[in-house]
Amino acid sequence: MPNDKGWVDKGAGAKGWDSAGDGGFKTNPSAEKEAFFSKDFVKKAAIGAVAGATVVSVTRVSWLGRLRSAVFGVVLGLLFIPLSIWLLSWNEGRAVQTARSLTEGAGLVQPVAADRVDPAAEGRLVHVAGPLAVTGRVRDPDFGIEAPAGTIRLQRAVEMYQWRETSRSETHTRTGGGQETVTTTTYERVWSSTAIDSSRFRVADGHQNPPMRYAPRHFIVEGATVGAFRLGDSQLASVGASEPLPMAGAPASSGGKGAAPASGPQVVDGRIFVGADPLAPQIGDTRITFTIARPQTVSIVARQVGNGFEPYQTQAGDAIQMVEDGVRPAAAMFQAAQDQNVFLTWMVRFGGSLLMFFGWLMILRPIGVAADVLPILGTLVRAGTSLVGLALTAIVAPLTIAIAWFWVRPLLAAIVFAGGAAATYLIVRLARSRRPAAAAPAQ
């Protein structure tokens, strides 16, 4: 805690940091010696202490400390490059296999009437569409919530009132290559669907989050059919748009972790509240909402097994099982799956290329840090190394994709490689155009 001189006690190894009135910082000798012998050359100071729910800290890193960290980053960069190459190569193989599997399935699928099971279609890839009949009821046993008739899936979402830490940093490079980072950390109470680990907070005292008492769950009905065919959990788990299930009345007591408050679960604004006062929630209070899925008709593409379905294993390698809302023809379902495969392929390409770019930046980072002895020089050098990293990514990433595709689609591989070469040429030309023109020779 701060005293009238501004001293802060933050535990062993940090006691004695002082925020001087003139903006300087004072450290006790033992704390500074400990920081020196930790081989990171980092000096930390806390300005004030917990002012309400805000903590401000200053971290100073010497030029040698930054250079050492940059050299360690080179090792990570050397790991990122082969990892990105593997990811890009794997993605192309996955994309080709999925595309071939869907093409194979589209040529094999046969429509089957939903009103009866055709023994001749046993083991084949079939397409079935029709009204969905639900005979059972789905229920959350923890709270005694029963979904209305026709529901195939009941989803429980859980939020807990918790402390959340938010940090904002400003870093300044000083002459000589050292850096000073001012970090402002704030704490606020929020509703969160995921558990926030308060043990990692900068200031854990007074900001402890208890474990979540309830977990999110989903419940699937037993007894859903399309004509003569029965649908299993694997088909029902992915079909049906979710809609909110408003609560009315008091829910049954739950058997969650820990003892429930004396007031028990309450229904507030259409959802369950577990706590003492919903108008003034406390840390650890919980609110629970439910959603349901009630599709009227469904379309299935899968392997017929008796009066049910299983994924169909293609010779290309992928297993096919598709379930969608509404009555949709098989061709439309396969086309939607192909479009999704293309979208996923480009997303992984972007992610792999970004990982490769960061790898090059980490490998080249020591050059920029070394030039930071003069901050303006370091800024210019980092701009140059960023262009080099971008150029290397523009070369290696398309080349990796082209090699992965070459054995299946040589023409497309050539197009991709040409695009990478063109991008590299444009980047190099842009970099050269920004160089200052050489002085004309004297006459």
Secondary structure, DSSP 8 states (H G I E B T S, - for coil): ---TT-EE--STTTTTEEE-TTS-EE--HHHHHHHHHTTS-EEEEEEEEEETTEEEEEEEE-HHHHHHHHHHHHHHHHHHHHHHHHHHHHHHHHHHHHHHHHHHHHHH-EE--TTS--GGGTTSEEEEEEEEEE-S--EETTTTEE--TT--EEEEEEEEEEEEEEEEEEEEE-TTS-EEEEEEEEEEEEEESS---GGGSSS-TT------SS--EEEE-S-EEETTEEE-HHHHTT-S-EEE----S-------SS---TT--EEETTEEEESS-TTS--TT-EEEEEEEE--SEEEEEEEEETTEEE-EE-TTS-EE-EEEES---HHHHHHHHHHHHHHHHHHHHHHHHHHHHHHHHHHHHHHHHHHTTSHHHHHHHHHHHHHHHHHHHHHHHHHHHHHHHHTT-HHHHHHHHHHHHHHHHHHHHHHHHTS--------
